[in-house]
């Protein structure tokens, strides 16, 4: 199950996978478009196509790490 919430005028979708909360921006201020995104995510959850989104990290050099 997924749900919608609004933050700073932009709609977000919240869903849970294996007990972990995932939040994805619908990238819209229109509630009807956000509901379409919500329906797409719920369909993917039902099919088992969605997992936990990976966090984007950039590689860091060792000298920069120790500074």
mmCIF file of the N, C-alpha and C atoms, coordinates in Angstrom:
data_MODEL
# 
_entry.id   MODEL 
# 
loop_
_atom_site.group_PDB 
_atom_site.id 
_atom_site.type_symbol 
_atom_site.label_atom_id 
_atom_site.label_alt_id 
_atom_site.label_comp_id 
_atom_site.label_asym_id 
_atom_site.label_entity_id 
_atom_site.label_seq_id 
_atom_site.pdbx_PDB_ins_code 
_atom_site.Cartn_x 
_atom_site.Cartn_y 
_atom_site.Cartn_z 
_atom_site.occupancy 
_atom_site.B_iso_or_equiv 
_atom_site.pdbx_formal_charge 
_atom_site.auth_seq_id 
_atom_site.auth_comp_id 
_atom_site.auth_asym_id 
_atom_site.auth_atom_id 
_atom_site.pdbx_PDB_model_num 
ATOM 1   N N  . UNK A 1 1  ? 0.838  -1.166 0.000   1.00 0.00 ? 1  UNK A N  1 
ATOM 2   C CA . UNK A 1 1  ? 0.000  0.000  0.000   1.00 0.00 ? 1  UNK A CA 1 
ATOM 3   C C  . UNK A 1 1  ? 0.885  1.232  0.000   1.00 0.00 ? 1  UNK A C  1 
ATOM 4   N N  . UNK A 1 2  ? 0.471  2.221  -0.723  1.00 0.00 ? 2  UNK A N  1 
ATOM 5   C CA . UNK A 1 2  ? 1.207  3.473  -0.833  1.00 0.00 ? 2  UNK A CA 1 
ATOM 6   C C  . UNK A 1 2  ? 0.268  4.625  -0.515  1.00 0.00 ? 2  UNK A C  1 
ATOM 7   N N  . UNK A 1 3  ? 0.853  5.776  -0.213  1.00 0.00 ? 3  UNK A N  1 
ATOM 8   C CA . UNK A 1 3  ? 0.039  6.944  0.083   1.00 0.00 ? 3  UNK A CA 1 
ATOM 9   C C  . UNK A 1 3  ? 0.733  8.196  -0.443  1.00 0.00 ? 3  UNK A C  1 
ATOM 10  N N  . UNK A 1 4  ? -0.018 9.290  -0.475  1.00 0.00 ? 4  UNK A N  1 
ATOM 11  C CA . UNK A 1 4  ? 0.479  10.571 -0.959  1.00 0.00 ? 4  UNK A CA 1 
ATOM 12  C C  . UNK A 1 4  ? 0.596  11.557 0.190   1.00 0.00 ? 4  UNK A C  1 
ATOM 13  N N  . UNK A 1 5  ? 1.570  12.456 0.081   1.00 0.00 ? 5  UNK A N  1 
ATOM 14  C CA . UNK A 1 5  ? 1.618  13.612 0.960   1.00 0.00 ? 5  UNK A CA 1 
ATOM 15  C C  . UNK A 1 5  ? 2.266  14.752 0.194   1.00 0.00 ? 5  UNK A C  1 
ATOM 16  N N  . UNK A 1 6  ? 2.025  15.947 0.672   1.00 0.00 ? 6  UNK A N  1 
ATOM 17  C CA . UNK A 1 6  ? 2.495  17.139 -0.012  1.00 0.00 ? 6  UNK A CA 1 
ATOM 18  C C  . UNK A 1 6  ? 3.544  17.834 0.844   1.00 0.00 ? 6  UNK A C  1 
ATOM 19  N N  . UNK A 1 7  ? 4.691  18.162 0.231   1.00 0.00 ? 7  UNK A N  1 
ATOM 20  C CA . UNK A 1 7  ? 5.752  18.877 0.930   1.00 0.00 ? 7  UNK A CA 1 
ATOM 21  C C  . UNK A 1 7  ? 6.220  20.019 0.038   1.00 0.00 ? 7  UNK A C  1 
ATOM 22  N N  . UNK A 1 8  ? 6.168  21.215 0.548   1.00 0.00 ? 8  UNK A N  1 
ATOM 23  C CA . UNK A 1 8  ? 6.574  22.418 -0.190  1.00 0.00 ? 8  UNK A CA 1 
ATOM 24  C C  . UNK A 1 8  ? 5.889  22.523 -1.541  1.00 0.00 ? 8  UNK A C  1 
ATOM 25  N N  . UNK A 1 9  ? 4.631  22.139 -1.605  1.00 0.00 ? 9  UNK A N  1 
ATOM 26  C CA . UNK A 1 9  ? 3.853  22.263 -2.820  1.00 0.00 ? 9  UNK A CA 1 
ATOM 27  C C  . UNK A 1 9  ? 4.023  21.134 -3.818  1.00 0.00 ? 9  UNK A C  1 
ATOM 28  N N  . UNK A 1 10 ? 4.899  20.163 -3.526  1.00 0.00 ? 10 UNK A N  1 
ATOM 29  C CA . UNK A 1 10 ? 5.153  19.038 -4.433  1.00 0.00 ? 10 UNK A CA 1 
ATOM 30  C C  . UNK A 1 10 ? 4.629  17.762 -3.781  1.00 0.00 ? 10 UNK A C  1 
ATOM 31  N N  . UNK A 1 11 ? 3.978  16.918 -4.569  1.00 0.00 ? 11 UNK A N  1 
ATOM 32  C CA . UNK A 1 11 ? 3.420  15.666 -4.070  1.00 0.00 ? 11 UNK A CA 1 
ATOM 33  C C  . UNK A 1 11 ? 4.487  14.587 -4.013  1.00 0.00 ? 11 UNK A C  1 
ATOM 34  N N  . UNK A 1 12 ? 4.456  13.797 -2.942  1.00 0.00 ? 12 UNK A N  1 
ATOM 35  C CA . UNK A 1 12 ? 5.380  12.681 -2.731  1.00 0.00 ? 12 UNK A CA 1 
ATOM 36  C C  . UNK A 1 12 ? 4.573  11.409 -2.511  1.00 0.00 ? 12 UNK A C  1 
ATOM 37  N N  . UNK A 1 13 ? 5.158  10.265 -2.894  1.00 0.00 ? 13 UNK A N  1 
ATOM 38  C CA . UNK A 1 13 ? 4.542  8.954  -2.688  1.00 0.00 ? 13 UNK A CA 1 
ATOM 39  C C  . UNK A 1 13 ? 5.366  8.221  -1.638  1.00 0.00 ? 13 UNK A C  1 
ATOM 40  N N  . UNK A 1 14 ? 4.693  7.646  -0.659  1.00 0.00 ? 14 UNK A N  1 
ATOM 41  C CA . UNK A 1 14 ? 5.347  6.859  0.387   1.00 0.00 ? 14 UNK A CA 1 
ATOM 42  C C  . UNK A 1 14 ? 4.859  5.425  0.269   1.00 0.00 ? 14 UNK A C  1 
ATOM 43  N N  . UNK A 1 15 ? 5.805  4.481  0.262   1.00 0.00 ? 15 UNK A N  1 
ATOM 44  C CA . UNK A 1 15 ? 5.438  3.072  0.234   1.00 0.00 ? 15 UNK A CA 1 
ATOM 45  C C  . UNK A 1 15 ? 6.435  2.290  1.070   1.00 0.00 ? 15 UNK A C  1 
ATOM 46  N N  . UNK A 1 16 ? 6.065  1.088  1.443   1.00 0.00 ? 16 UNK A N  1 
ATOM 47  C CA . UNK A 1 16 ? 6.904  0.238  2.278   1.00 0.00 ? 16 UNK A CA 1 
ATOM 48  C C  . UNK A 1 16 ? 7.264  -1.036 1.531   1.00 0.00 ? 16 UNK A C  1 
ATOM 49  N N  . UNK A 1 17 ? 8.545  -1.414 1.599   1.00 0.00 ? 17 UNK A N  1 
ATOM 50  C CA . UNK A 1 17 ? 9.036  -2.660 1.016   1.00 0.00 ? 17 UNK A CA 1 
ATOM 51  C C  . UNK A 1 17 ? 9.836  -3.371 2.097   1.00 0.00 ? 17 UNK A C  1 
ATOM 52  N N  . UNK A 1 18 ? 9.403  -4.560 2.459   1.00 0.00 ? 18 UNK A N  1 
ATOM 53  C CA . UNK A 1 18 ? 10.069 -5.356 3.498   1.00 0.00 ? 18 UNK A CA 1 
ATOM 54  C C  . UNK A 1 18 ? 10.232 -4.569 4.795   1.00 0.00 ? 18 UNK A C  1 
ATOM 55  N N  . UNK A 1 19 ? 9.242  -3.780 5.143   1.00 0.00 ? 19 UNK A N  1 
ATOM 56  C CA . UNK A 1 19 ? 9.278  -3.014 6.383   1.00 0.00 ? 19 UNK A CA 1 
ATOM 57  C C  . UNK A 1 19 ? 10.067 -1.724 6.302   1.00 0.00 ? 19 UNK A C  1 
ATOM 58  N N  . UNK A 1 20 ? 10.657 -1.408 5.167   1.00 0.00 ? 20 UNK A N  1 
ATOM 59  C CA . UNK A 1 20 ? 11.425 -0.178 4.994   1.00 0.00 ? 20 UNK A CA 1 
ATOM 60  C C  . UNK A 1 20 ? 10.567 0.853  4.281   1.00 0.00 ? 20 UNK A C  1 
ATOM 61  N N  . UNK A 1 21 ? 10.575 2.071  4.799   1.00 0.00 ? 21 UNK A N  1 
ATOM 62  C CA . UNK A 1 21 ? 9.807  3.148  4.179   1.00 0.00 ? 21 UNK A CA 1 
ATOM 63  C C  . UNK A 1 21 ? 10.603 3.755  3.032   1.00 0.00 ? 21 UNK A C  1 
ATOM 64  N N  . UNK A 1 22 ? 9.945  3.930  1.907   1.00 0.00 ? 22 UNK A N  1 
ATOM 65  C CA . UNK A 1 22 ? 10.557 4.541  0.731   1.00 0.00 ? 22 UNK A CA 1 
ATOM 66  C C  . UNK A 1 22 ? 9.700  5.728  0.326   1.00 0.00 ? 22 UNK A C  1 
ATOM 67  N N  . UNK A 1 23 ? 10.357 6.843  0.039   1.00 0.00 ? 23 UNK A N  1 
ATOM 68  C CA . UNK A 1 23 ? 9.653  8.041  -0.410  1.00 0.00 ? 23 UNK A CA 1 
ATOM 69  C C  . UNK A 1 23 ? 10.184 8.427  -1.780  1.00 0.00 ? 23 UNK A C  1 
ATOM 70  N N  . UNK A 1 24 ? 9.257  8.703  -2.695  1.00 0.00 ? 24 UNK A N  1 
ATOM 71  C CA . UNK A 1 24 ? 9.610  9.067  -4.053  1.00 0.00 ? 24 UNK A CA 1 
ATOM 72  C C  . UNK A 1 24 ? 8.802  10.302 -4.432  1.00 0.00 ? 24 UNK A C  1 
ATOM 73  N N  . UNK A 1 25 ? 9.458  11.282 -5.005  1.00 0.00 ? 25 UNK A N  1 
ATOM 74  C CA . UNK A 1 25 ? 8.753  12.476 -5.437  1.00 0.00 ? 25 UNK A CA 1 
ATOM 75  C C  . UNK A 1 25 ? 7.943  12.171 -6.685  1.00 0.00 ? 25 UNK A C  1 
ATOM 76  N N  . UNK A 1 26 ? 6.717  12.665 -6.717  1.00 0.00 ? 26 UNK A N  1 
ATOM 77  C CA . UNK A 1 26 ? 5.888  12.541 -7.913  1.00 0.00 ? 26 UNK A CA 1 
ATOM 78  C C  . UNK A 1 26 ? 6.264  13.625 -8.918  1.00 0.00 ? 26 UNK A C  1 
ATOM 79  N N  . UNK A 1 27 ? 7.067  14.585 -8.493  1.00 0.00 ? 27 UNK A N  1 
ATOM 80  C CA . UNK A 1 27 ? 7.575  15.677 -9.332  1.00 0.00 ? 27 UNK A CA 1 
ATOM 81  C C  . UNK A 1 27 ? 6.458  16.471 -9.991  1.00 0.00 ? 27 UNK A C  1 
ATOM 82  N N  . UNK A 1 28 ? 5.408  16.712 -9.243  1.00 0.00 ? 28 UNK A N  1 
ATOM 83  C CA . UNK A 1 28 ? 4.293  17.483 -9.767  1.00 0.00 ? 28 UNK A CA 1 
ATOM 84  C C  . UNK A 1 28 ? 3.581  18.200 -8.626  1.00 0.00 ? 28 UNK A C  1 
ATOM 85  N N  . UNK A 1 29 ? 2.904  19.276 -8.985  1.00 0.00 ? 29 UNK A N  1 
ATOM 86  C CA . UNK A 1 29 ? 2.082  20.003 -8.032  1.00 0.00 ? 29 UNK A CA 1 
ATOM 87  C C  . UNK A 1 29 ? 0.611  19.684 -8.243  1.00 0.00 ? 29 UNK A C  1 
ATOM 88  N N  . UNK A 1 30 ? 0.313  18.903 -9.280  1.00 0.00 ? 30 UNK A N  1 
ATOM 89  C CA . UNK A 1 30 ? -1.056 18.524 -9.613  1.00 0.00 ? 30 UNK A CA 1 
ATOM 90  C C  . UNK A 1 30 ? -1.413 17.211 -8.915  1.00 0.00 ? 30 UNK A C  1 
ATOM 91  N N  . UNK A 1 31 ? -2.475 17.223 -8.145  1.00 0.00 ? 31 UNK A N  1 
ATOM 92  C CA . UNK A 1 31 ? -2.852 16.040 -7.371  1.00 0.00 ? 31 UNK A CA 1 
ATOM 93  C C  . UNK A 1 31 ? -3.272 14.878 -8.263  1.00 0.00 ? 31 UNK A C  1 
ATOM 94  N N  . UNK A 1 32 ? -3.941 15.161 -9.389  1.00 0.00 ? 32 UNK A N  1 
ATOM 95  C CA . UNK A 1 32 ? -4.371 14.086 -10.282 1.00 0.00 ? 32 UNK A CA 1 
ATOM 96  C C  . UNK A 1 32 ? -3.189 13.354 -10.904 1.00 0.00 ? 32 UNK A C  1 
ATOM 97  N N  . UNK A 1 33 ? -2.150 14.091 -11.287 1.00 0.00 ? 33 UNK A N  1 
ATOM 98  C CA . UNK A 1 33 ? -0.938 13.449 -11.816 1.00 0.00 ? 33 UNK A CA 1 
ATOM 99  C C  . UNK A 1 33 ? -0.235 12.642 -10.732 1.00 0.00 ? 33 UNK A C  1 
ATOM 100 N N  . UNK A 1 34 ? -0.257 13.165 -9.506  1.00 0.00 ? 34 UNK A N  1 
ATOM 101 C CA . UNK A 1 34 ? 0.358  12.444 -8.390  1.00 0.00 ? 34 UNK A CA 1 
ATOM 102 C C  . UNK A 1 34 ? -0.400 11.145 -8.115  1.00 0.00 ? 34 UNK A C  1 
ATOM 103 N N  . UNK A 1 35 ? -1.717 11.165 -8.253  1.00 0.00 ? 35 UNK A N  1 
ATOM 104 C CA . UNK A 1 35 ? -2.507 9.942  -8.055  1.00 0.00 ? 35 UNK A CA 1 
ATOM 105 C C  . UNK A 1 35 ? -2.176 8.910  -9.128  1.00 0.00 ? 35 UNK A C  1 
ATOM 106 N N  . UNK A 1 36 ? -1.904 9.358  -10.349 1.00 0.00 ? 36 UNK A N  1 
ATOM 107 C CA . UNK A 1 36 ? -1.495 8.430  -11.404 1.00 0.00 ? 36 UNK A CA 1 
ATOM 108 C C  . UNK A 1 36 ? -0.162 7.789  -11.061 1.00 0.00 ? 36 UNK A C  1 
ATOM 109 N N  . UNK A 1 37 ? 0.772  8.578  -10.558 1.00 0.00 ? 37 UNK A N  1 
ATOM 110 C CA . UNK A 1 37 ? 2.071  8.046  -10.131 1.00 0.00 ? 37 UNK A CA 1 
ATOM 111 C C  . UNK A 1 37 ? 1.884  7.052  -8.990  1.00 0.00 ? 37 UNK A C  1 
ATOM 112 N N  . UNK A 1 38 ? 0.979  7.365  -8.063  1.00 0.00 ? 38 UNK A N  1 
ATOM 113 C CA . UNK A 1 38 ? 0.669  6.480  -6.949  1.00 0.00 ? 38 UNK A CA 1 
ATOM 114 C C  . UNK A 1 38 ? 0.128  5.148  -7.459  1.00 0.00 ? 38 UNK A C  1 
ATOM 115 N N  . UNK A 1 39 ? -0.787 5.189  -8.422  1.00 0.00 ? 39 UNK A N  1 
ATOM 116 C CA . UNK A 1 39 ? -1.340 3.969  -8.992  1.00 0.00 ? 39 UNK A CA 1 
ATOM 117 C C  . UNK A 1 39 ? -0.268 3.136  -9.693  1.00 0.00 ? 39 UNK A C  1 
ATOM 118 N N  . UNK A 1 40 ? 0.648  3.798  -10.395 1.00 0.00 ? 40 UNK A N  1 
ATOM 119 C CA . UNK A 1 40 ? 1.747  3.082  -11.055 1.00 0.00 ? 40 UNK A CA 1 
ATOM 120 C C  . UNK A 1 40 ? 2.640  2.373  -10.031 1.00 0.00 ? 40 UNK A C  1 
ATOM 121 N N  . UNK A 1 41 ? 2.944  3.060  -8.952  1.00 0.00 ? 41 UNK A N  1 
ATOM 122 C CA . UNK A 1 41 ? 3.798  2.473  -7.918  1.00 0.00 ? 41 UNK A CA 1 
ATOM 123 C C  . UNK A 1 41 ? 3.081  1.312  -7.235  1.00 0.00 ? 41 UNK A C  1 
ATOM 124 N N  . UNK A 1 42 ? 1.795  1.460  -6.948  1.00 0.00 ? 42 UNK A N  1 
ATOM 125 C CA . UNK A 1 42 ? 1.051  0.366  -6.324  1.00 0.00 ? 42 UNK A CA 1 
ATOM 126 C C  . UNK A 1 42 ? 0.997  -0.855 -7.237  1.00 0.00 ? 42 UNK A C  1 
ATOM 127 N N  . UNK A 1 43 ? 0.863  -0.643 -8.537  1.00 0.00 ? 43 UNK A N  1 
ATOM 128 C CA . UNK A 1 43 ? 0.862  -1.754 -9.483  1.00 0.00 ? 43 UNK A CA 1 
ATOM 129 C C  . UNK A 1 43 ? 2.216  -2.458 -9.494  1.00 0.00 ? 43 UNK A C  1 
ATOM 130 N N  . UNK A 1 44 ? 3.297  -1.680 -9.487  1.00 0.00 ? 44 UNK A N  1 
ATOM 131 C CA . UNK A 1 44 ? 4.639  -2.269 -9.470  1.00 0.00 ? 44 UNK A CA 1 
ATOM 132 C C  . UNK A 1 44 ? 4.893  -3.017 -8.158  1.00 0.00 ? 44 UNK A C  1 
ATOM 133 N N  . UNK A 1 45 ? 4.378  -2.486 -7.046  1.00 0.00 ? 45 UNK A N  1 
ATOM 134 C CA . UNK A 1 45 ? 4.510  -3.179 -5.768  1.00 0.00 ? 45 UNK A CA 1 
ATOM 135 C C  . UNK A 1 45 ? 3.781  -4.514 -5.812  1.00 0.00 ? 45 UNK A C  1 
ATOM 136 N N  . UNK A 1 46 ? 2.584  -4.519 -6.386  1.00 0.00 ? 46 UNK A N  1 
ATOM 137 C CA . UNK A 1 46 ? 1.799  -5.741 -6.479  1.00 0.00 ? 46 UNK A CA 1 
ATOM 138 C C  . UNK A 1 46 ? 2.512  -6.791 -7.330  1.00 0.00 ? 46 UNK A C  1 
ATOM 139 N N  . UNK A 1 47 ? 3.139  -6.350 -8.407  1.00 0.00 ? 47 UNK A N  1 
ATOM 140 C CA . UNK A 1 47 ? 3.856  -7.267 -9.295  1.00 0.00 ? 47 UNK A CA 1 
ATOM 141 C C  . UNK A 1 47 ? 5.222  -7.673 -8.731  1.00 0.00 ? 47 UNK A C  1 
ATOM 142 N N  . UNK A 1 48 ? 5.693  -6.966 -7.700  1.00 0.00 ? 48 UNK A N  1 
ATOM 143 C CA . UNK A 1 48 ? 6.989  -7.275 -7.113  1.00 0.00 ? 48 UNK A CA 1 
ATOM 144 C C  . UNK A 1 48 ? 8.147  -6.674 -7.890  1.00 0.00 ? 48 UNK A C  1 
ATOM 145 N N  . UNK A 1 49 ? 7.889  -5.641 -8.658  1.00 0.00 ? 49 UNK A N  1 
ATOM 146 C CA . UNK A 1 49 ? 8.925  -5.023 -9.473  1.00 0.00 ? 49 UNK A CA 1 
ATOM 147 C C  . UNK A 1 49 ? 9.687  -3.920 -8.746  1.00 0.00 ? 49 UNK A C  1 
ATOM 148 N N  . UNK A 1 50 ? 9.185  -3.481 -7.619  1.00 0.00 ? 50 UNK A N  1 
ATOM 149 C CA . UNK A 1 50 ? 9.844  -2.401 -6.881  1.00 0.00 ? 50 UNK A CA 1 
ATOM 150 C C  . UNK A 1 50 ? 10.609 -2.957 -5.701  1.00 0.00 ? 50 UNK A C  1 
ATOM 151 N N  . UNK A 1 51 ? 11.769 -2.382 -5.491  1.00 0.00 ? 51 UNK A N  1 
ATOM 152 C CA . UNK A 1 51 ? 12.563 -2.719 -4.328  1.00 0.00 ? 51 UNK A CA 1 
ATOM 153 C C  . UNK A 1 51 ? 12.907 -1.446 -3.584  1.00 0.00 ? 51 UNK A C  1 
ATOM 154 N N  . UNK A 1 52 ? 13.896 -1.526 -2.743  1.00 0.00 ? 52 UNK A N  1 
ATOM 155 C CA . UNK A 1 52 ? 14.342 -0.363 -1.997  1.00 0.00 ? 52 UNK A CA 1 
ATOM 156 C C  . UNK A 1 52 ? 15.276 0.437  -2.901  1.00 0.00 ? 52 UNK A C  1 
ATOM 157 N N  . UNK A 1 53 ? 14.991 1.734  -3.126  1.00 0.00 ? 53 UNK A N  1 
ATOM 158 C CA . UNK A 1 53 ? 15.863 2.529  -3.994  1.00 0.00 ? 53 UNK A CA 1 
ATOM 159 C C  . UNK A 1 53 ? 17.259 2.650  -3.407  1.00 0.00 ? 53 UNK A C  1 
ATOM 160 N N  . UNK A 1 54 ? 18.252 2.558  -4.268  1.00 0.00 ? 54 UNK A N  1 
ATOM 161 C CA . UNK A 1 54 ? 19.634 2.674  -3.814  1.00 0.00 ? 54 UNK A CA 1 
ATOM 162 C C  . UNK A 1 54 ? 19.992 4.140  -3.647  1.00 0.00 ? 54 UNK A C  1 
ATOM 163 N N  . UNK A 1 55 ? 20.779 4.421  -2.625  1.00 0.00 ? 55 UNK A N  1 
ATOM 164 C CA . UNK A 1 55 ? 21.233 5.782  -2.410  1.00 0.00 ? 55 UNK A CA 1 
ATOM 165 C C  . UNK A 1 55 ? 22.397 6.064  -3.349  1.00 0.00 ? 55 UNK A C  1 
ATOM 166 N N  . UNK A 1 56 ? 22.375 7.255  -3.922  1.00 0.00 ? 56 UNK A N  1 
ATOM 167 C CA . UNK A 1 56 ? 23.431 7.639  -4.843  1.00 0.00 ? 56 UNK A CA 1 
ATOM 168 C C  . UNK A 1 56 ? 24.611 8.174  -4.035  1.00 0.00 ? 56 UNK A C  1 
ATOM 169 N N  . UNK A 1 57 ? 25.756 7.556  -4.200  1.00 0.00 ? 57 UNK A N  1 
ATOM 170 C CA . UNK A 1 57 ? 26.965 8.010  -3.525  1.00 0.00 ? 57 UNK A CA 1 
ATOM 171 C C  . UNK A 1 57 ? 28.047 8.197  -4.564  1.00 0.00 ? 57 UNK A C  1 
ATOM 172 N N  . UNK A 1 58 ? 28.910 9.136  -4.308  1.00 0.00 ? 58 UNK A N  1 
ATOM 173 C CA . UNK A 1 58 ? 30.022 9.356  -5.215  1.00 0.00 ? 58 UNK A CA 1 
ATOM 174 C C  . UNK A 1 58 ? 31.291 8.802  -4.569  1.00 0.00 ? 58 UNK A C  1 
ATOM 175 N N  . UNK A 1 59 ? 32.183 8.244  -5.385  1.00 0.00 ? 59 UNK A N  1 
ATOM 176 C CA . UNK A 1 59 ? 33.420 7.714  -4.809  1.00 0.00 ? 59 UNK A CA 1 
ATOM 177 C C  . UNK A 1 59 ? 34.272 8.856  -4.260  1.00 0.00 ? 59 UNK A C  1 
ATOM 178 N N  . UNK A 1 60 ? 34.999 8.551  -3.192  1.00 0.00 ? 60 UNK A N  1 
ATOM 179 C CA . UNK A 1 60 ? 35.845 9.570  -2.567  1.00 0.00 ? 60 UNK A CA 1 
ATOM 180 C C  . UNK A 1 60 ? 37.245 8.980  -2.453  1.00 0.00 ? 60 UNK A C  1 
ATOM 181 N N  . UNK A 1 61 ? 38.239 9.830  -2.670  1.00 0.00 ? 61 UNK A N  1 
ATOM 182 C CA . UNK A 1 61 ? 39.624 9.369  -2.584  1.00 0.00 ? 61 UNK A CA 1 
ATOM 183 C C  . UNK A 1 61 ? 40.023 9.246  -1.113  1.00 0.00 ? 61 UNK A C  1 
ATOM 184 N N  . UNK A 1 62 ? 41.027 8.429  -0.861  1.00 0.00 ? 62 UNK A N  1 
ATOM 185 C CA . UNK A 1 62 ? 41.483 8.198  0.530   1.00 0.00 ? 62 UNK A CA 1 
ATOM 186 C C  . UNK A 1 62 ? 42.027 9.486  1.155   1.00 0.00 ? 62 UNK A C  1 
ATOM 187 N N  . UNK A 1 63 ? 42.881 10.257 0.473   1.00 0.00 ? 63 UNK A N  1 
ATOM 188 C CA . UNK A 1 63 ? 43.358 11.487 1.106   1.00 0.00 ? 63 UNK A CA 1 
ATOM 189 C C  . UNK A 1 63 ? 42.212 12.472 1.427   1.00 0.00 ? 63 UNK A C  1 
ATOM 190 N N  . UNK A 1 64 ? 41.232 12.534 0.541   1.00 0.00 ? 64 UNK A N  1 
ATOM 191 C CA . UNK A 1 64 ? 40.103 13.435 0.785   1.00 0.00 ? 64 UNK A CA 1 
ATOM 192 C C  . UNK A 1 64 ? 39.269 12.940 1.960   1.00 0.00 ? 64 UNK A C  1 
ATOM 193 N N  . UNK A 1 65 ? 39.185 11.615 2.139   1.00 0.00 ? 65 UNK A N  1 
ATOM 194 C CA . UNK A 1 65 ? 38.445 11.043 3.249   1.00 0.00 ? 65 UNK A CA 1 
ATOM 195 C C  . UNK A 1 65 ? 39.043 11.442 4.588   1.00 0.00 ? 65 UNK A C  1 
ATOM 196 N N  . UNK A 1 66 ? 40.386 11.469 4.673   1.00 0.00 ? 66 UNK A N  1 
ATOM 197 C CA . UNK A 1 66 ? 41.047 11.746 5.936   1.00 0.00 ? 66 UNK A CA 1 
ATOM 198 C C  . UNK A 1 66 ? 41.161 13.234 6.248   1.00 0.00 ? 66 UNK A C  1 
ATOM 199 N N  . UNK A 1 67 ? 40.796 14.122 5.341   1.00 0.00 ? 67 UNK A N  1 
ATOM 200 C CA . UNK A 1 67 ? 40.850 15.570 5.618   1.00 0.00 ? 67 UNK A CA 1 
ATOM 201 C C  . UNK A 1 67 ? 39.717 16.007 6.458   1.00 0.00 ? 67 UNK A C  1 
# 
